[in-house]
């Protein structure tokens, strides 16, 4: 979401708007940021609340009181934020859709209801799409604020299925704005720093670098990427560029054990990648995600569920062939546009393995595939698409 926030901010700034940021922690300029530690979903008190709310169907009186206390604090800060920067519009990035932070969602909902501040609810995921939110002592909160139904809120979703589900479940309509990349600005070419990546990770010149550019969570089905690498019967290293995130470490442990069992070299390399280049505390180079794509020979993306699929879009942008699950949103919204991928459904087949091996061994075939995909991405998922659709939304809200 932070990546999409950057893209929206860039486009809005280009349109002449000024952007300011309310968050639990911020990488934005200090003079444009309003930081409230309690607004972070990983704040100790908020994390404890979340665990209590999603482990049973009943909550304690103390938990309800804590929710209300945090809500009051956050709503007070929202009033200060809007007044301090004299804001005309709020954009809630998933804060009103996925209930990772119940008090913040409630605070936003009450603030919007009390002030009528025009708001875009930018929804990436909904609770009904995530099994871990099925057991809930927060159903009343979810019904009221995730998402809220208020006249001041214009809902934006990232795929057509989410728009239909939102209408069925709440009766409100939504605008579909897919995730985008700046296809009109071609990706950088590999430089000397990029060329350090393979030796820094111990990948030999005659090995294939297979990139899994996702968090280590079960719905990413990374075990299928490990299986693919094993069945390719080629010298390969699978590199996982992200950490586990907010869903624990049990899945990562399982993947390590599976890789050992199958004899596949898998690098859990989240500490070596960042949004931008840098250094570890030990002085080792930290590579950007762009470096990872530019150095990779093949991208794996075997997710079972995705709201849109940023890893797919990034692979297209960096002109890398991709082996991926044809998850529902891909089948509905993306594949009909003509993108060429090595796709599979529930499991890796012999055909999947054969096509992946062919692409690795035939760079010309890979180049033709990736160039076609890049041009389609430029047509359907560029910043120009985001700009046009945002202007329509802003015009409908009387802000353009």
C-alpha positions in Angstrom: 0.0 0.0 0.0 2.8 2.4 0.7 4.0 1.9 -2.8 0.6 2.8 -4.2 0.5 5.8 -1.9 3.7 7.0 -3.5 2.2 6.6 -6.9 -1.1 8.4 -6.0 0.9 11.2 -4.3 3.1 11.7 -7.4 0.1 11.9 -9.7 -1.9 14.2 -7.4 1.2 16.5 -7.1 1.5 16.6 -10.9 -2.1 17.6 -11.0 -1.3 20.6 -8.8 -2.5 19.3 -5.4 -0.5 19.4 -2.2 -0.3 16.1 -0.2 0.1 15.7 3.5 0.4 12.4 5.5 -1.2 11.1 8.7 0.6 7.9 9.9 2.1 5.9 12.7 5.5 6.4 11.2 6.4 8.4 8.1 9.1 8.5 5.4 7.6 11.6 4.0 9.1 15.1 4.7 8.6 16.1 8.3 6.9 19.4 7.4 4.2 17.4 5.5 3.8 14.6 8.0 1.6 14.2 11.1 2.9 11.2 13.1 0.9 9.5 15.8 2.5 6.3 17.1 -0.9 4.9 18.1 -1.9 5.1 14.4 0.5 2.3 13.6 -1.0 -1.2 13.5 2.2 -2.5 15.0 1.9 -0.3 18.1 2.1 -2.6 21.1 -1.3 -1.6 22.5 -3.0 -1.8 19.0 -1.3 -5.2 18.3 -2.6 -6.6 21.7 -6.1 -5.3 20.9 -6.0 -6.9 17.4 -5.0 -10.3 18.9 -7.9 -10.1 21.4 -10.5 -9.0 18.8 -9.7 -11.8 16.3 -9.2 -14.9 18.5 -12.8 -15.3 19.7 -16.4 -14.4 19.1 -16.7 -12.4 22.3 -14.7 -9.6 23.7 -14.2 -8.3 27.2 -15.5 -5.1 28.7 -11.9 -4.0 29.1 -11.1 -4.6 25.4 -14.2 -2.5 24.4 -13.0 0.3 26.7 -9.5 0.2 25.2 -10.9 0.4 21.6 -12.9 3.5 22.6 -10.0 5.1 24.4 -7.7 4.7 21.4 -10.5 5.9 19.1 -10.9 9.1 21.0 -7.1 9.8 21.0 -6.9 9.2 17.2 -10.0 11.2 16.4 -8.6 14.2 18.3 -5.4 13.9 16.3 -7.4 13.7 13.0 -9.1 17.0 13.8 -5.7 18.6 14.5 -4.2 17.1 11.3 -7.0 18.5 9.1 -6.9 21.9 10.8 -3.1 22.2 10.8 -2.8 21.6 7.1 -6.2 23.1 6.1 -7.1 20.0 4.1 -9.9 19.7 1.5 -9.8 16.0 1.0 -8.8 12.8 2.9 -7.6 9.6 1.2 -7.8 6.6 3.5 -5.3 4.0 2.2 -6.9 0.7 3.3 -7.7 2.1 6.7 -11.4 1.8 6.1 -11.3 -1.6 4.4 -9.0 -4.1 6.1 -9.6 -4.1 10.0 -5.9 -4.2 10.9 -6.5 -1.2 13.1 -10.0 -1.1 14.5 -9.7 2.2 16.6 -8.2 4.1 13.6 -11.1 2.9 11.3 -13.6 3.9 13.9 -11.9 7.3 14.5 -11.9 8.0 10.7 -15.5 7.0 10.4 -16.7 9.3 13.2 -14.5 12.2 12.0 -16.0 12.0 8.5 -19.5 11.6 9.9 -19.1 14.6 12.1 -17.3 16.9 9.6 -18.5 15.7 6.2 -14.9 16.0 5.0 -14.8 14.7 1.4 -13.0 11.4 1.5 -11.7 8.8 -0.9 -11.7 5.3 0.6 -8.9 3.6 -1.4 -9.6 -0.1 -0.6 -7.0 -2.7 -1.4 -8.4 -5.6 0.6 -11.5 -6.4 2.6 -12.0 -8.5 5.7 -14.3 -10.9 3.8 -11.3 -11.8 1.6 -9.1 -13.0 4.5 -9.8 -16.2 6.4 -7.9 -14.8 9.5 -10.7 -12.3 10.1 -13.5 -14.9 10.1 -13.3 -15.5 13.8 -14.1 -12.0 15.2 -15.2 -10.3 18.3 -15.3 -7.1 16.3 -18.2 -7.7 13.9 -20.0 -4.6 15.0 -17.0 -2.5 14.4 -16.4 -4.1 11.0 -20.0 -3.5 10.0 -19.8 0.2 10.9 -16.3 1.2 9.7 -14.8 -1.4 7.3 -16.0 0.1 5.1 -18.4 2.8 6.4 -21.3 3.9 4.3 -21.3 7.7 4.4 -22.3 10.3 1.8 -18.9 12.0 2.1 -17.0 8.9 1.1 -16.2 8.0 -2.5 -15.1 4.4 -2.6 -12.3 3.3 -4.9 -11.3 -0.4 -5.3 -8.6 -2.1 -7.4 -10.6 -4.7 -9.2 -14.0 -5.4 -10.6 -14.7 -8.3 -8.3 -14.2 -6.1 -5.2 -16.6 -3.5 -6.7 -19.3 -6.1 -7.1 -18.8 -7.5 -3.7 -18.9 -4.1 -2.1 -22.1 -3.3 -3.8 -23.7 -6.6 -2.8 -22.6 -6.3 0.8 -23.1 -2.6 1.5 -25.2 -1.2 -1.4 -22.6 1.4 -2.3 -20.9 1.8 -5.7 -17.2 2.1 -6.3 -14.8 3.3 -8.9 -12.3 0.8 -10.1 -8.7 2.2 -10.3 -6.1 -0.6 -10.8 -2.6 -0.5 -9.4 -0.2 1.2 -11.8 3.5 1.6 -12.7 5.1 4.6 -14.5 5.4 2.8 -17.9 6.1 6.1 -19.6 9.4 6.2 -17.7 11.2 3.0 -18.7 13.0 1.2 -15.9 16.7 1.9 -15.3 19.3 -0.3 -16.9 21.5 -2.5 -14.7 24.5 -0.6 -13.4 27.6 -1.6 -11.4 25.6 -1.7 -8.2 23.0 -4.0 -9.7 25.7 -6.2 -10.9 27.0 -6.6 -7.3 23.7 -8.3 -6.4 24.4 -11.8 -7.6 27.9 -12.2 -6.1 26.6 -10.5 -2.9 24.0 -13.3 -2.5 26.4 -16.0 -3.6 24.7 -16.7 -6.9 27.2 -18.2 -9.4 27.5 -16.8 -12.9 26.1 -20.1 -14.3 23.1 -20.2 -12.0 19.7 -18.9 -12.7 18.3 -16.3 -10.3 14.6 -17.0 -9.6 12.9 -14.1 -7.8 9.9 -14.5 -5.4 9.1 -10.8 -4.8 6.5 -11.1 -2.1 6.0 -11.3 1.7 6.3 -14.7 3.3 2.7 -15.4 4.0 0.7 -18.6 3.2 -1.5 -17.2 0.5 1.6 -16.5 -1.6 2.0 -20.3 -1.9 5.8 -20.0 -2.0 6.1 -23.8 -1.6 5.0 -24.0 -5.3 8.0 -21.8 -6.3 10.3 -24.1 -4.4 8.7 -27.1 -6.1 9.2 -25.4 -9.5 12.8 -24.8 -8.9 13.4 -28.4 -7.9 11.6 -29.7 -11.0 13.4 -27.4 -13.4 16.5 -29.6 -12.9 18.8 -26.6 -13.6 21.3 -24.8 -11.4 19.0 -22.2 -9.7 18.7 -20.1 -6.5 15.3 -18.9 -5.3 15.5 -15.5 -3.7 12.6 -14.3 -1.5 12.9 -10.5 -1.2 10.4 -9.7 1.6 9.9 -10.7 5.2 6.9 -12.4 6.9 5.2 -9.2 7.8 2.2 -9.3 10.3 1.3 -13.0 10.0 4.0 -14.7 12.1 7.0 -16.9 11.2 5.6 -20.4 11.2 5.2 -20.4 7.4 8.8 -19.3 6.9 9.9 -22.2 9.1 7.9 -24.6 7.0 9.4 -23.3 3.8 12.9 -23.6 5.1 12.3 -27.2 6.1 10.7 -28.0 2.7 13.6 -26.4 0.8 16.0 -28.6 2.9 14.0 -31.7 2.2 13.9 -31.0 -1.6 17.5 -29.9 -1.8 16.6 -26.4 -3.2 18.7 -23.4 -2.4 16.4 -20.7 -1.0 17.6 -17.3 0.3 15.3 -15.4 2.7 17.0 -12.1 1.8 14.6 -9.4 3.1 17.5 -7.8 5.0 19.3 -7.3 1.7 16.4 -5.5 -0.1 14.7 -2.2 0.5 12.6 0.4 -1.3 15.8 2.3 -2.0 19.5 1.3 -2.0 21.4 1.5 1.2 23.6 -0.4 3.7 22.9 -2.8 6.5 24.3 -1.9 10.0 27.2 -4.2 9.1 28.0 -2.2 6.0 26.7 -4.7 3.5 24.9 -3.3 0.4 21.1 -3.2 0.5 19.7 -3.4 -2.9 16.5 -1.9 -4.2 13.6 -4.0 -5.4 14.4 -2.6 -8.9 17.8 -4.2 -8.6 16.2 -7.5 -7.7 14.1 -7.5 -10.8 16.9 -6.3 -13.1 19.2 -9.1 -11.9 16.5 -11.9 -12.0 16.1 -14.4 -14.8 12.6 -15.4 -13.9 9.9 -14.2 -11.4 7.6 -16.7 -9.6 4.2 -15.5 -8.3 2.1 -18.5 -7.3 -0.4 -16.7 -5.0 -3.8 -18.2 -4.5 -5.5 -14.8 -3.8 -4.6 -11.3 -4.8 -6.5 -8.0 -4.8 -4.6 -7.0 -7.9 -1.1 -8.3 -8.1 1.8 -5.8 -7.7 4.4 -8.4 -8.2 2.8 -9.2 -11.6 2.8 -5.6 -12.5 6.4 -5.1 -11.4 7.6 -8.1 -13.4 5.9 -6.6 -16.5 7.5 -3.2 -15.9 11.0 -4.6 -15.5 10.5 -6.9 -18.5 10.9 -10.2 -16.7 9.1 -13.5 -17.6 6.8 -14.7 -14.9 5.5 -18.0 -13.7 2.3 -17.4 -11.9 -1.0 -18.7 -10.6 -4.0 -17.6 -12.6 -5.8 -16.3 -9.5 -9.3 -15.0 -9.8 -8.6 -11.3 -10.3 -5.9 -12.1 -12.9 -8.4 -14.2 -14.8 -11.2 -11.6 -14.6 -9.4 -8.3 -15.1 -5.9 -8.8 -16.4 -5.5 -11.9 -18.6 -8.2 -10.9 -21.1 -6.1 -7.9 -22.0 -3.6 -10.2 -23.7 -0.7 -10.6 -21.3 1.5 -13.6 -21.9 2.6 -15.5 -18.8 3.5 -19.0 -17.8 0.3 -19.7 -15.9 -1.1 -22.5 -13.8 -4.1 -23.1 -11.7 -3.9 -25.1 -8.5 -0.6 -26.9 -8.9 2.6 -27.0 -10.9 2.2 -29.2 -14.0 4.8 -30.8 -16.3 3.8 -28.2 -18.9 4.5 -25.4 -16.4 8.0 -26.7 -15.8 8.6 -27.3 -19.5 7.6 -23.7 -20.4 9.7 -22.2 -17.6 12.7 -24.2 -18.6 12.3 -23.1 -22.3 12.1 -19.4 -21.3 15.2 -19.7 -19.2 17.1 -21.3 -22.0 15.8 -19.1 -24.8 16.5 -15.4 -24.1 15.0 -14.3 -27.4 11.7 -15.9 -26.7 11.8 -14.3 -23.2 12.5 -10.9 -24.7 9.6 -11.1 -27.1 7.2 -12.1 -24.3 8.3 -9.4 -22.0 8.3 -6.6 -24.6 4.7 -7.5 -25.5 3.7 -7.4 -21.9 5.5 -4.1 -21.3 3.6 -2.4 -24.1 0.2 -3.8 -22.8 1.2 -2.5 -19.3 1.9 0.9 -20.8 -1.6 0.9 -22.4 -3.6 -0.3 -19.4 -1.7 0.3 -16.2 0.3 3.5 -16.6 0.3 6.6 -14.6 -1.8 8.2 -17.3 -4.6 5.7 -16.5 -4.4 6.7 -12.8 -4.4 10.4 -13.7 -7.4 10.1 -15.9 -9.5 8.1 -13.4 -8.5 10.2 -10.4 -9.6 13.3 -12.3 -13.0 11.7 -12.9 -13.3 10.9 -9.2 -12.3 14.4 -8.1 -14.7 16.0 -10.6 -17.5 13.8 -9.2 -16.6 15.0 -5.7 -16.6 18.6 -6.8 -12.9 19.0 -6.2 -11.6 19.3 -9.7 
